[in-house]
Amino acid sequence: MDRFHAIQVFVSVADRGGFAAAARSLGMSPPAVTRAVAMLEDRLGTRLFVRTTRSVRLTEAGERFLHDSRRILLDLEEAEDAAVGSHAAPRGELYITAPVLFGRMFVTPALGDYLNRYPQMNARTLFVDRIVSLMDEGLDVSVRIGELPDSSLIAVRVGAVRQVMFASPDYLESHGLPQQPNDLDNHRLLQSTAMGTASDWVFLENGAQFSIRPKARLRMNTNDAVIELALRGWGMSRLMSYQIAPYLAEGRLETVLEEFELPPLPVHILHQEGRMVSAKVRSFVDFLAECLRADKALN
């Protein structure tokens, strides 16, 4: 077995957390996968995995080698793409991450259309409400909301979203319209405790930020649940504008306190920087960017 193939096998075992799962993914027998990893360990003179009857985990040396292995495989893929030409049809598998609701509402439809257009492509998604390292988790493309720290990642801006207070028309008719953030003390508040949501609500007045600690009668750990109860007229809450965009368009929810909103947060598509961007990443980033820029909910 050549070294590149052995590295591919090693990365698959690390990604899938076991030899049997890697064997199924690669269409190999479990003994062949075990031999490939053993060959690498013998060549390197160190253990890459700690194996027990219940789990397989990377050693410290394995963690370092996994990072380098991903880079080696990416370089090989880029070289192959360059050899066949920049206009070659994309092929292979994409691994994409995005926030949960954003992934369901925006990435999923675009991804389905993309796979229809390029039949040689496959994809996996990781929709989570946390910041994910593309390199550490072997991801190709990420969608992030908010200001970006300096990094080596390539960022393509595709829109912006707002942090908005909202309620149903029925609730506002029954309980009145708040005129300023302090009026929220007199309202029935719902608060999301999903990953990435702040415990305090920050507003802007006369160019200065100030925060309030919402006196929420109900705290819910998913944004979907908060939206559902707000739609039923139970109370008022605060989320990202894209998360309630369909219901705003239908008139089932309304925003309030718009004059106290913070500046919009940018939405970016990120991918790793390389000497050449692979055809699959380039084509998907271009496709997704076109879809997101055309969506009124992100403008």
CYANA upper distance limits for C-alpha pairs under 8 A (distance plus 0.5 A):
  1 MET  CA      5 HIS  CA      7.18
  1 MET  CA      6 ALA  CA      7.21
  1 MET  CA     36 ALA  CA      7.64
  2 ASP  CA      6 ALA  CA      6.83
  3 ARG  CA      7 ILE  CA      6.63
  3 ARG  CA     40 LEU  CA      8.20
  4 PHE  CA      8 GLN  CA      6.80
  4 PHE  CA     73 LEU  CA      8.34
  5 HIS  CA      9 VAL  CA      6.75
  6 ALA  CA     10 PHE  CA      6.69
  6 ALA  CA     36 ALA  CA      5.65
  6 ALA  CA     37 VAL  CA      7.07
  6 ALA  CA     39 MET  CA      8.22
  6 ALA  CA     40 LEU  CA      7.32
  7 ILE  CA     11 VAL  CA      6.70
  7 ILE  CA     40 LEU  CA      8.17
  7 ILE  CA     69 SER  CA      6.94
  8 GLN  CA     12 SER  CA      6.70
  8 GLN  CA     73 LEU  CA      8.01
  9 VAL  CA     13 VAL  CA      6.76
  9 VAL  CA     22 ALA  CA      7.71
  9 VAL  CA     26 LEU  CA      8.22
  9 VAL  CA     33 VAL  CA      7.00
  9 VAL  CA     36 ALA  CA      7.34
  9 VAL  CA     37 VAL  CA      7.64
 10 PHE  CA     14 ALA  CA      6.80
 10 PHE  CA     36 ALA  CA      8.09
 10 PHE  CA     37 VAL  CA      6.39
 10 PHE  CA     66 LEU  CA      8.45
 11 VAL  CA     15 ASP  CA      6.52
 11 VAL  CA     66 LEU  CA      6.99
 11 VAL  CA     69 SER  CA      7.64
 11 VAL  CA     70 ARG  CA      7.88
 12 SER  CA     16 ARG  CA      6.48
 12 SER  CA     22 ALA  CA      5.84
 12 SER  CA     25 SER  CA      8.34
 12 SER  CA     26 LEU  CA      8.46
 13 VAL  CA     17 GLY  CA      6.16
 13 VAL  CA     18 GLY  CA      5.74
 13 VAL  CA     19 PHE  CA      5.96
 13 VAL  CA     21 ALA  CA      7.78
 13 VAL  CA     22 ALA  CA      5.49
 14 ALA  CA     18 GLY  CA      7.50
 14 ALA  CA     57 ARG  CA      7.99
 14 ALA  CA     58 LEU  CA      7.62
 14 ALA  CA     66 LEU  CA      8.28
 15 ASP  CA    137 GLU  CA      8.26
 15 ASP  CA    138 GLY  CA      8.41
 16 ARG  CA     21 ALA  CA      6.54
 16 ARG  CA     22 ALA  CA      6.58
 17 GLY  CA     21 ALA  CA      7.85
 17 GLY  CA     22 ALA  CA      8.43
 17 GLY  CA     55 SER  CA      8.03
 17 GLY  CA     56 VAL  CA      6.52
 17 GLY  CA     57 ARG  CA      7.48
 18 GLY  CA     22 ALA  CA      6.79
 18 GLY  CA     55 SER  CA      7.67
 18 GLY  CA     56 VAL  CA      6.18
 19 PHE  CA     23 ALA  CA      6.58
 19 PHE  CA     30 PRO  CA      6.76
 19 PHE  CA     33 VAL  CA      7.00
 19 PHE  CA     34 THR  CA      7.35
 20 ALA  CA     24 ARG  CA      6.84
 20 ALA  CA     30 PRO  CA      6.07
 21 ALA  CA     25 SER  CA      6.75
 22 ALA  CA     26 LEU  CA      6.57
 22 ALA  CA     33 VAL  CA      8.01
 23 ALA  CA     27 GLY  CA      6.28
 23 ALA  CA     28 MET  CA      5.28
 23 ALA  CA     29 SER  CA      6.12
 23 ALA  CA     30 PRO  CA      5.81
 23 ALA  CA     33 VAL  CA      6.65
 24 ARG  CA     28 MET  CA      6.97
 24 ARG  CA     29 SER  CA      8.16
 28 MET  CA     32 ALA  CA      6.97
 28 MET  CA     33 VAL  CA      7.31
 29 SER  CA     33 VAL  CA      7.02
 30 PRO  CA     34 THR  CA      6.71
 31 PRO  CA     35 ARG  CA      6.62
 32 ALA  CA     36 ALA  CA      6.71
 33 VAL  CA     37 VAL  CA      6.93
 34 THR  CA     38 ALA  CA      6.60
 35 ARG  CA     39 MET  CA      6.54
 36 ALA  CA     40 LEU  CA      7.00
 37 VAL  CA     41 GLU  CA      6.72
 38 ALA  CA     42 ASP  CA      6.55
 39 MET  CA     43 ARG  CA      6.62
 40 LEU  CA     44 LEU  CA      6.53
 41 GLU  CA     45 GLY  CA      6.13
 41 GLU  CA     46 THR  CA      5.89
 41 GLU  CA     47 ARG  CA      6.05
 41 GLU  CA     48 LEU  CA      6.87
 42 ASP  CA     46 THR  CA      7.45
 46 THR  CA     61 ALA  CA      7.87
 47 ARG  CA     59 THR  CA      7.38
 47 ARG  CA     61 ALA  CA      7.72
 47 ARG  CA     62 GLY  CA      7.66
 48 LEU  CA     58 LEU  CA      6.35
 48 LEU  CA     59 THR  CA      5.91
 48 LEU  CA     60 GLU  CA      8.27
 48 LEU  CA     61 ALA  CA      6.57
 48 LEU  CA     62 GLY  CA      4.63
 48 LEU  CA     63 GLU  CA      8.32
 48 LEU  CA     65 PHE  CA      8.42
 49 PHE  CA     56 VAL  CA      6.91
 49 PHE  CA     57 ARG  CA      5.95
 49 PHE  CA     58 LEU  CA      4.92
 49 PHE  CA     59 THR  CA      5.77
 49 PHE  CA     62 GLY  CA      6.90
 50 VAL  CA     56 VAL  CA      6.31
 50 VAL  CA     57 ARG  CA      5.86
 50 VAL  CA     58 LEU  CA      6.61
 50 VAL  CA     59 THR  CA      6.67
 51 ARG  CA     55 SER  CA      6.72
 51 ARG  CA     56 VAL  CA      5.21
 51 ARG  CA     57 ARG  CA      7.23
 52 THR  CA     56 VAL  CA      6.83
 58 LEU  CA     62 GLY  CA      5.58
 58 LEU  CA     63 GLU  CA      6.39
 59 THR  CA     63 GLU  CA      6.72
 60 GLU  CA     64 ARG  CA      7.07
 61 ALA  CA     65 PHE  CA      6.63
 62 GLY  CA     66 LEU  CA      6.43
 63 GLU  CA     67 HIS  CA      7.02
 64 ARG  CA     68 ASP  CA      7.08
 65 PHE  CA     69 SER  CA      6.38
 66 LEU  CA     70 ARG  CA      6.68
 67 HIS  CA     71 ARG  CA      7.15
 67 HIS  CA    135 MET  CA      7.61
 67 HIS  CA    136 ASP  CA      7.33
 68 ASP  CA     72 ILE  CA      6.73
 69 SER  CA     73 LEU  CA      6.68
 70 ARG  CA     74 LEU  CA      6.60
 70 ARG  CA    135 MET  CA      8.16
 70 ARG  CA    138 GLY  CA      7.52
 71 ARG  CA     75 ASP  CA      6.59
 72 ILE  CA     76 LEU  CA      6.74
 73 LEU  CA     77 GLU  CA      6.66
 74 LEU  CA     78 GLU  CA      6.61
 75 ASP  CA     79 ALA  CA      6.64
 76 LEU  CA     80 GLU  CA      6.75
 77 GLU  CA     81 ASP  CA      6.71
 77 GLU  CA    278 SER  CA      7.38
 78 GLU  CA     82 ALA  CA      6.65
 78 GLU  CA    276 MET  CA      6.49
 78 GLU  CA    277 VAL  CA      7.10
 78 GLU  CA    278 SER  CA      5.65
 79 ALA  CA     83 ALA  CA      6.68
 80 GLU  CA     84 VAL  CA      6.95
 81 ASP  CA     85 GLY  CA      6.68
 81 ASP  CA     86 SER  CA      7.24
 81 ASP  CA     88 ALA  CA      7.91
 81 ASP  CA    278 SER  CA      6.72
 81 ASP  CA    279 ALA  CA      6.93
 82 ALA  CA     86 SER  CA      6.61
 82 ALA  CA    276 MET  CA      8.26
 84 VAL  CA     88 ALA  CA      6.91
 86 SER  CA    279 ALA  CA      7.36
 87 HIS  CA    279 ALA  CA      8.30
 88 ALA  CA    279 ALA  CA      7.64
 89 ALA  CA    118 TYR  CA      7.85
 89 ALA  CA    279 ALA  CA      7.76
 90 PRO  CA    118 TYR  CA      7.38
 90 PRO  CA    120 GLN  CA      7.41
 90 PRO  CA    121 MET  CA      7.12
 90 PRO  CA    279 ALA  CA      5.67
 90 PRO  CA    280 LYS  CA      5.04
 90 PRO  CA    283 SER  CA      7.58
 91 ARG  CA    118 TYR  CA      8.17
 91 ARG  CA    120 GLN  CA      5.31
 91 ARG  CA    121 MET  CA      5.27
 91 ARG  CA    122 ASN  CA      8.33
 91 ARG  CA    279 ALA  CA      8.26
 91 ARG  CA    280 LYS  CA      6.67
 92 GLY  CA    120 GLN  CA      7.05
 92 GLY  CA    121 MET  CA      5.59
 92 GLY  CA    122 ASN  CA      6.67
 92 GLY  CA    280 LYS  CA      7.72
 93 GLU  CA    121 MET  CA      6.22
 93 GLU  CA    122 ASN  CA      5.04
 93 GLU  CA    123 ALA  CA      5.55
 93 GLU  CA    124 ARG  CA      7.98
 93 GLU  CA    280 LYS  CA      8.39
 94 LEU  CA    121 MET  CA      8.07
 94 LEU  CA    122 ASN  CA      6.84
 94 LEU  CA    123 ALA  CA      5.00
 94 LEU  CA    124 ARG  CA      6.70
 94 LEU  CA    139 LEU  CA      8.20
 94 LEU  CA    140 ASP  CA      6.60
 94 LEU  CA    141 VAL  CA      8.22
 94 LEU  CA    280 LYS  CA      7.78
 94 LEU  CA    281 VAL  CA      7.89
 95 TYR  CA    123 ALA  CA      6.26
 95 TYR  CA    124 ARG  CA      5.30
 95 TYR  CA    125 THR  CA      6.21
 95 TYR  CA    126 LEU  CA      8.06
 95 TYR  CA    138 GLY  CA      7.98
 95 TYR  CA    139 LEU  CA      5.50
 95 TYR  CA    140 ASP  CA      5.76
 95 TYR  CA    141 VAL  CA      7.14
 96 ILE  CA    123 ALA  CA      8.00
 96 ILE  CA    124 ARG  CA      6.79
 96 ILE  CA    125 THR  CA      5.28
 96 ILE  CA    126 LEU  CA      6.61
 96 ILE  CA    139 LEU  CA      6.53
 96 ILE  CA    140 ASP  CA      6.48
 96 ILE  CA    141 VAL  CA      5.39
 96 ILE  CA    142 SER  CA      6.26
 97 THR  CA    103 GLY  CA      8.17
 97 THR  CA    125 THR  CA      6.16
 97 THR  CA    126 LEU  CA      5.07
 97 THR  CA    127 PHE  CA      5.88
 97 THR  CA    128 VAL  CA      7.82
 97 THR  CA    132 VAL  CA      8.16
 97 THR  CA    139 LEU  CA      7.76
 97 THR  CA    141 VAL  CA      6.97
 97 THR  CA    142 SER  CA      5.29
 97 THR  CA    143 VAL  CA      6.93
 98 ALA  CA    102 PHE  CA      7.04
 98 ALA  CA    103 GLY  CA      5.74
 98 ALA  CA    107 VAL  CA      8.24
 98 ALA  CA    126 LEU  CA      7.26
 98 ALA  CA    127 PHE  CA      5.49
 98 ALA  CA    128 VAL  CA      6.92
 98 ALA  CA    129 ASP  CA      8.13
 98 ALA  CA    142 SER  CA      6.29
 98 ALA  CA    143 VAL  CA      5.34
 98 ALA  CA    144 ARG  CA      7.07
 99 PRO  CA    103 GLY  CA      6.20
 99 PRO  CA    127 PHE  CA      5.84
 99 PRO  CA    128 VAL  CA      5.55
 99 PRO  CA    129 ASP  CA      5.26
 99 PRO  CA    130 ARG  CA      7.68
 99 PRO  CA    143 VAL  CA      7.89
 99 PRO  CA    144 ARG  CA      7.88
100 VAL  CA    104 ARG  CA      6.84
100 VAL  CA    127 PHE  CA      5.11
100 VAL  CA    128 VAL  CA      5.55
100 VAL  CA    129 ASP  CA      6.37
101 LEU  CA    105 MET  CA      6.50
101 LEU  CA    243 GLN  CA      7.12
102 PHE  CA    106 PHE  CA      6.13
102 PHE  CA    107 VAL  CA      7.29
102 PHE  CA    242 TYR  CA      8.07
102 PHE  CA    243 GLN  CA      7.73
103 GLY  CA    107 VAL  CA      5.17
103 GLY  CA    108 THR  CA      6.38
103 GLY  CA    127 PHE  CA      6.48
104 ARG  CA    108 THR  CA      5.81
104 ARG  CA    109 PRO  CA      8.31
105 MET  CA    109 PRO  CA      7.72
106 PHE  CA    110 ALA  CA      7.09
106 PHE  CA    292 LEU  CA      7.73
107 VAL  CA    111 LEU  CA      6.37
107 VAL  CA    288 LEU  CA      7.92
108 THR  CA    112 GLY  CA      6.74
109 PRO  CA    113 ASP  CA      6.93
110 ALA  CA    114 TYR  CA      6.59
110 ALA  CA    287 PHE  CA      8.28
110 ALA  CA    288 LEU  CA      6.75
110 ALA  CA    291 CYS  CA      7.19
111 LEU  CA    115 LEU  CA      6.67
111 LEU  CA    288 LEU  CA      8.24
112 GLY  CA    116 ASN  CA      6.79
113 ASP  CA    117 ARG  CA      6.83
114 TYR  CA    118 TYR  CA      6.75
114 TYR  CA    284 PHE  CA      7.68
114 TYR  CA    287 PHE  CA      7.68
115 LEU  CA    119 PRO  CA      6.44
115 LEU  CA    121 MET  CA      6.61
115 LEU  CA    122 ASN  CA      7.39
121 MET  CA    280 LYS  CA      8.28
129 ASP  CA    194 ALA  CA      7.99
129 ASP  CA    195 MET  CA      5.88
129 ASP  CA    196 GLY  CA      6.64
130 ARG  CA    195 MET  CA      6.88
130 ARG  CA    196 GLY  CA      6.89
131 ILE  CA    144 ARG  CA      8.49
132 VAL  CA    137 GLU  CA      7.98
133 SER  CA    137 GLU  CA      6.61
133 SER  CA    139 LEU  CA      8.20
134 LEU  CA    138 GLY  CA      6.21
134 LEU  CA    139 LEU  CA      5.03
134 LEU  CA    140 ASP  CA      7.07
134 LEU  CA    141 VAL  CA      7.90
134 LEU  CA    142 SER  CA      7.89
134 LEU  CA    271 HIS  CA      8.19
134 LEU  CA    272 GLN  CA      7.91
135 MET  CA    139 LEU  CA      6.91
135 MET  CA    272 GLN  CA      8.39
140 ASP  CA    271 HIS  CA      6.48
140 ASP  CA    272 GLN  CA      7.57
140 ASP  CA    281 VAL  CA      7.30
141 VAL  CA    269 ILE  CA      7.45
141 VAL  CA    270 LEU  CA      6.17
141 VAL  CA    271 HIS  CA      5.33
141 VAL  CA    272 GLN  CA      8.24
141 VAL  CA    281 VAL  CA      7.75
141 VAL  CA    285 VAL  CA      8.08
142 SER  CA    269 ILE  CA      6.20
142 SER  CA    270 LEU  CA      5.50
142 SER  CA    271 HIS  CA      6.95
143 VAL  CA    267 VAL  CA      7.64
143 VAL  CA    268 HIS  CA      6.22
143 VAL  CA    269 ILE  CA      5.08
143 VAL  CA    270 LEU  CA      6.66
144 ARG  CA    267 VAL  CA      6.37
144 ARG  CA    268 HIS  CA      5.98
144 ARG  CA    269 ILE  CA      7.07
144 ARG  CA    270 LEU  CA      7.98
145 ILE  CA    160 ALA  CA      8.48
145 ILE  CA    161 VAL  CA      8.50
145 ILE  CA    265 LEU  CA      7.00
145 ILE  CA    266 PRO  CA      6.40
145 ILE  CA    267 VAL  CA      5.11
145 ILE  CA    268 HIS  CA      7.05
146 GLY  CA    265 LEU  CA      5.40
146 GLY  CA    266 PRO  CA      5.77
146 GLY  CA    267 VAL  CA      6.92
147 GLU  CA    265 LEU  CA      7.30
147 GLU  CA    266 PRO  CA      6.93
152 SER  CA    272 GLN  CA      7.58
152 SER  CA    273 GLU  CA      6.70
153 LEU  CA    270 LEU  CA      6.74
153 LEU  CA    271 HIS  CA      6.19
153 LEU  CA    272 GLN  CA      5.29
153 LEU  CA    273 GLU  CA      5.89
154 ILE  CA    270 LEU  CA      6.03
154 ILE  CA    271 HIS  CA      5.90
154 ILE  CA    272 GLN  CA      6.50
154 ILE  CA    273 GLU  CA      6.18
155 ALA  CA    268 HIS  CA      6.42
155 ALA  CA    269 ILE  CA      6.20
155 ALA  CA    270 LEU  CA      5.14
155 ALA  CA    271 HIS  CA      7.39
156 VAL  CA    268 HIS  CA      5.76
156 VAL  CA    269 ILE  CA      5.59
156 VAL  CA    270 LEU  CA      6.93
156 VAL  CA    289 ALA  CA      8.15
157 ARG  CA    266 PRO  CA      7.49
157 ARG  CA    267 VAL  CA      6.38
157 ARG  CA    268 HIS  CA      4.83
157 ARG  CA    269 ILE  CA      6.96
158 VAL  CA    266 PRO  CA      8.30
158 VAL  CA    267 VAL  CA      6.27
158 VAL  CA    268 HIS  CA      6.19
158 VAL  CA    269 ILE  CA      7.65
158 VAL  CA    289 ALA  CA      6.31
158 VAL  CA    292 LEU  CA      6.58
158 VAL  CA    293 ARG  CA      5.77
158 VAL  CA    298 LEU  CA      8.35
159 GLY  CA    266 PRO  CA      6.46
159 GLY  CA    267 VAL  CA      5.64
159 GLY  CA    268 HIS  CA      7.81
159 GLY  CA    292 LEU  CA      7.67
159 GLY  CA    293 ARG  CA      6.61
159 GLY  CA    298 LEU  CA      5.51
159 GLY  CA    299 ASN  CA      6.06
160 ALA  CA    264 PRO  CA      6.33
160 ALA  CA    265 LEU  CA      5.76
160 ALA  CA    266 PRO  CA      4.73
160 ALA  CA    267 VAL  CA      5.68
160 ALA  CA    298 LEU  CA      5.77
160 ALA  CA    299 ASN  CA      6.43
161 VAL  CA    240 MET  CA      7.03
161 VAL  CA    241 SER  CA      6.29
161 VAL  CA    242 TYR  CA      6.85
161 VAL  CA    264 PRO  CA      5.80
161 VAL  CA    265 LEU  CA      5.78
161 VAL  CA    266 PRO  CA      7.03
161 VAL  CA    267 VAL  CA      7.71
161 VAL  CA    297 ALA  CA      8.23
161 VAL  CA    298 LEU  CA      6.26
161 VAL  CA    299 ASN  CA      7.83
162 ARG  CA    240 MET  CA      6.10
162 ARG  CA    241 SER  CA      5.66
162 ARG  CA    242 TYR  CA      8.28
162 ARG  CA    261 GLU  CA      8.07
162 ARG  CA    262 LEU  CA      7.88
162 ARG  CA    263 PRO  CA      7.58
162 ARG  CA    264 PRO  CA      5.11
162 ARG  CA    265 LEU  CA      6.65
163 GLN  CA    238 ARG  CA      7.34
163 GLN  CA    239 LEU  CA      6.16
163 GLN  CA    240 MET  CA      5.06
163 GLN  CA    241 SER  CA      6.44
163 GLN  CA    261 GLU  CA      7.21
163 GLN  CA    262 LEU  CA      7.45
163 GLN  CA    264 PRO  CA      7.81
164 VAL  CA    238 ARG  CA      5.91
164 VAL  CA    239 LEU  CA      6.20
164 VAL  CA    240 MET  CA      6.51
164 VAL  CA    241 SER  CA      6.37
164 VAL  CA    255 THR  CA      6.92
164 VAL  CA    256 VAL  CA      7.93
164 VAL  CA    257 LEU  CA      8.44
164 VAL  CA    258 GLU  CA      7.64
164 VAL  CA    261 GLU  CA      7.28
165 MET  CA    236 MET  CA      7.62
165 MET  CA    237 SER  CA      6.14
165 MET  CA    238 ARG  CA      4.84
165 MET  CA    239 LEU  CA      7.33
165 MET  CA    255 THR  CA      6.03
165 MET  CA    256 VAL  CA      5.98
165 MET  CA    257 LEU  CA      7.13
165 MET  CA    258 GLU  CA      8.21
166 PHE  CA    236 MET  CA      6.23
166 PHE  CA    237 SER  CA      6.15
166 PHE  CA    238 ARG  CA      6.67
166 PHE  CA    253 LEU  CA      6.99
166 PHE  CA    254 GLU  CA      5.91
166 PHE  CA    255 THR  CA      4.74
166 PHE  CA    256 VAL  CA      6.22
167 ALA  CA    171 TYR  CA      6.90
167 ALA  CA    172 LEU  CA      7.21
167 ALA  CA    230 ALA  CA      6.33
167 ALA  CA    231 LEU  CA      7.86
167 ALA  CA    233 GLY  CA      7.57
167 ALA  CA    235 GLY  CA      6.89
167 ALA  CA    236 MET  CA      5.16
167 ALA  CA    237 SER  CA      7.18
167 ALA  CA    253 LEU  CA      5.96
167 ALA  CA    254 GLU  CA      6.12
167 ALA  CA    255 THR  CA      7.17
167 ALA  CA    256 VAL  CA      8.29
168 SER  CA    172 LEU  CA      6.91
168 SER  CA    230 ALA  CA      6.71
168 SER  CA    231 LEU  CA      6.24
168 SER  CA    232 ARG  CA      7.90
168 SER  CA    233 GLY  CA      5.89
168 SER  CA    235 GLY  CA      8.40
168 SER  CA    236 MET  CA      8.30
168 SER  CA    252 ARG  CA      6.37
168 SER  CA    253 LEU  CA      4.84
168 SER  CA    254 GLU  CA      6.43
169 PRO  CA    173 GLU  CA      6.58
169 PRO  CA    233 GLY  CA      8.18
169 PRO  CA    251 GLY  CA      8.42
169 PRO  CA    252 ARG  CA      7.32
169 PRO  CA    253 LEU  CA      6.79
169 PRO  CA    254 GLU  CA      6.98
170 ASP  CA    174 SER  CA      6.77
170 ASP  CA    233 GLY  CA      6.36
171 TYR  CA    175 HIS  CA      6.44
171 TYR  CA    176 GLY  CA      8.27
171 TYR  CA    233 GLY  CA      5.35
171 TYR  CA    234 TRP  CA      7.25
171 TYR  CA    235 GLY  CA      7.01
171 TYR  CA    236 MET  CA      8.41
172 LEU  CA    176 GLY  CA      5.43
172 LEU  CA    177 LEU  CA      6.24
173 GLU  CA    177 LEU  CA      8.28
175 HIS  CA    187 HIS  CA      7.69
177 LEU  CA    256 VAL  CA      7.92
178 PRO  CA    183 ASP  CA      5.91
178 PRO  CA    184 LEU  CA      7.06
178 PRO  CA    256 VAL  CA      7.73
178 PRO  CA    257 LEU  CA      7.53
179 GLN  CA    183 ASP  CA      7.09
179 GLN  CA    257 LEU  CA      7.14
180 GLN  CA    184 LEU  CA      8.16
180 GLN  CA    257 LEU  CA      6.95
180 GLN  CA    260 PHE  CA      8.22
181 PRO  CA    203 PHE  CA      8.16
181 PRO  CA    212 ILE  CA      8.36
181 PRO  CA    257 LEU  CA      7.67
181 PRO  CA    260 PHE  CA      8.26
182 ASN  CA    212 ILE  CA      8.38
183 ASP  CA    187 HIS  CA      7.86
184 LEU  CA    188 ARG  CA      8.40
184 LEU  CA    189 LEU  CA      8.14
184 LEU  CA    214 PRO  CA      8.18
185 ASP  CA    214 PRO  CA      8.02
185 ASP  CA    215 LYS  CA      7.16
187 HIS  CA    235 GLY  CA      7.84
187 HIS  CA    236 MET  CA      7.77
188 ARG  CA    216 ALA  CA      7.47
188 ARG  CA    217 ARG  CA      7.18
188 ARG  CA    234 TRP  CA      7.99
188 ARG  CA    235 GLY  CA      5.43
188 ARG  CA    236 MET  CA      6.74
189 LEU  CA    214 PRO  CA      7.78
189 LEU  CA    215 LYS  CA      7.30
189 LEU  CA    216 ALA  CA      5.11
189 LEU  CA    217 ARG  CA      6.51
189 LEU  CA    218 LEU  CA      7.43
189 LEU  CA    235 GLY  CA      5.90
189 LEU  CA    236 MET  CA      5.44
189 LEU  CA    237 SER  CA      6.29
190 LEU  CA    216 ALA  CA      5.95
190 LEU  CA    217 ARG  CA      7.03
190 LEU  CA    218 LEU  CA      5.67
190 LEU  CA    219 ARG  CA      6.43
190 LEU  CA    220 MET  CA      8.06
190 LEU  CA    226 VAL  CA      7.02
190 LEU  CA    230 ALA  CA      8.38
190 LEU  CA    235 GLY  CA      6.67
190 LEU  CA    236 MET  CA      6.34
190 LEU  CA    237 SER  CA      5.47
190 LEU  CA    238 ARG  CA      8.46
191 GLN  CA    214 PRO  CA      8.25
191 GLN  CA    216 ALA  CA      6.52
191 GLN  CA    218 LEU  CA      6.90
191 GLN  CA    219 ARG  CA      5.23
191 GLN  CA    220 MET  CA      6.79
191 GLN  CA    226 VAL  CA      7.57
191 GLN  CA    237 SER  CA      6.45
191 GLN  CA    238 ARG  CA      7.61
192 SER  CA    197 THR  CA      7.28
192 SER  CA    219 ARG  CA      6.27
192 SER  CA    220 MET  CA      5.57
192 SER  CA    221 ASN  CA      6.26
192 SER  CA    222 THR  CA      6.78
192 SER  CA    223 ASN  CA      6.37
192 SER  CA    226 VAL  CA      6.89
192 SER  CA    237 SER  CA      8.50
192 SER  CA    238 ARG  CA      8.42
192 SER  CA    239 LEU  CA      8.40
193 THR  CA    197 THR  CA      6.60
193 THR  CA    198 ALA  CA      8.20
193 THR  CA    199 SER  CA      7.95
193 THR  CA    219 ARG  CA      6.91
193 THR  CA    220 MET  CA      6.27
193 THR  CA    221 ASN  CA      5.17
193 THR  CA    222 THR  CA      7.37
194 ALA  CA    220 MET  CA      7.99
194 ALA  CA    221 ASN  CA      5.23
194 ALA  CA    222 THR  CA      5.70
194 ALA  CA    223 ASN  CA      7.06
199 SER  CA    213 ARG  CA      7.55
199 SER  CA    214 PRO  CA      8.48
200 ASP  CA    211 SER  CA      6.66
200 ASP  CA    212 ILE  CA      6.19
200 ASP  CA    213 ARG  CA      5.30
200 ASP  CA    214 PRO  CA      7.15
201 TRP  CA    211 SER  CA      5.92
201 TRP  CA    212 ILE  CA      5.94
201 TRP  CA    213 ARG  CA      6.91
201 TRP  CA    214 PRO  CA      7.43
202 VAL  CA    209 GLN  CA      7.16
202 VAL  CA    210 PHE  CA      6.16
202 VAL  CA    211 SER  CA      4.66
202 VAL  CA    212 ILE  CA      7.04
202 VAL  CA    262 LEU  CA      8.00
203 PHE  CA    209 GLN  CA      6.10
203 PHE  CA    210 PHE  CA      5.98
203 PHE  CA    211 SER  CA      6.49
203 PHE  CA    260 PHE  CA      5.90
203 PHE  CA    261 GLU  CA      6.05
203 PHE  CA    262 LEU  CA      6.35
204 LEU  CA    208 ALA  CA      6.02
204 LEU  CA    209 GLN  CA      4.93
204 LEU  CA    210 PHE  CA      6.78
204 LEU  CA    260 PHE  CA      5.38
204 LEU  CA    261 GLU  CA      6.32
204 LEU  CA    262 LEU  CA      6.09
205 GLU  CA    209 GLN  CA      6.91
205 GLU  CA    210 PHE  CA      8.20
205 GLU  CA    259 GLU  CA      8.45
205 GLU  CA    260 PHE  CA      6.30
209 GLN  CA    262 LEU  CA      8.49
220 MET  CA    225 ALA  CA      7.17
220 MET  CA    226 VAL  CA      6.90
221 ASN  CA    225 ALA  CA      8.23
222 THR  CA    226 VAL  CA      7.25
223 ASN  CA    227 ILE  CA      6.73
223 ASN  CA    239 LEU  CA      8.26
224 ASP  CA    228 GLU  CA      6.65
225 ALA  CA    229 LEU  CA      6.88
226 VAL  CA    230 ALA  CA      6.70
226 VAL  CA    237 SER  CA      7.95
227 ILE  CA    231 LEU  CA      6.59
227 ILE  CA    244 ILE  CA      7.83
228 GLU  CA    232 ARG  CA      7.03
229 LEU  CA    233 GLY  CA      7.17
229 LEU  CA    234 TRP  CA      6.28
229 LEU  CA    235 GLY  CA      7.82
230 ALA  CA    234 TRP  CA      6.00
230 ALA  CA    235 GLY  CA      6.01
230 ALA  CA    236 MET  CA      6.78
230 ALA  CA    237 SER  CA      7.84
230 ALA  CA    253 LEU  CA      8.37
231 LEU  CA    252 ARG  CA      7.11
231 LEU  CA    253 LEU  CA      7.18
239 LEU  CA    243 GLN  CA      7.34
239 LEU  CA    244 ILE  CA      8.25
240 MET  CA    244 ILE  CA      7.80
241 SER  CA    245 ALA  CA      6.42
241 SER  CA    297 ALA  CA      8.04
242 TYR  CA    297 ALA  CA      6.20
242 TYR  CA    298 LEU  CA      7.25
244 ILE  CA    248 LEU  CA      6.77
244 ILE  CA    253 LEU  CA      8.21
245 ALA  CA    249 ALA  CA      6.72
245 ALA  CA    297 ALA  CA      6.48
246 PRO  CA    250 GLU  CA      6.80
247 TYR  CA    251 GLY  CA      6.56
247 TYR  CA    252 ARG  CA      5.61
247 TYR  CA    253 LEU  CA      5.99
248 LEU  CA    252 ARG  CA      6.58
248 LEU  CA    253 LEU  CA      5.52
248 LEU  CA    254 GLU  CA      6.42
248 LEU  CA    255 THR  CA      8.36
257 LEU  CA    261 GLU  CA      7.51
269 ILE  CA    285 VAL  CA      7.56
269 ILE  CA    289 ALA  CA      7.90
271 HIS  CA    281 VAL  CA      8.24
273 GLU  CA    277 VAL  CA      7.86
277 VAL  CA    281 VAL  CA      7.06
277 VAL  CA    282 ARG  CA      6.48
278 SER  CA    282 ARG  CA      6.53
279 ALA  CA    283 SER  CA      6.36
280 LYS  CA    284 PHE  CA      6.63
281 VAL  CA    285 VAL  CA      6.49
282 ARG  CA    286 ASP  CA      6.66
283 SER  CA    287 PHE  CA      6.58
284 PHE  CA    288 LEU  CA      6.41
285 VAL  CA    289 ALA  CA      6.39
286 ASP  CA    290 GLU  CA      6.76
287 PHE  CA    291 CYS  CA      6.93
288 LEU  CA    292 LEU  CA      6.62
289 ALA  CA    293 ARG  CA      6.49
290 GLU  CA    294 ALA  CA      6.80
291 CYS  CA    295 ASP  CA      7.13
292 LEU  CA    298 LEU  CA      7.52
293 ARG  CA    298 LEU  CA      7.55
293 ARG  CA    299 ASN  CA      7.87
295 ASP  CA    299 ASN  CA      7.55
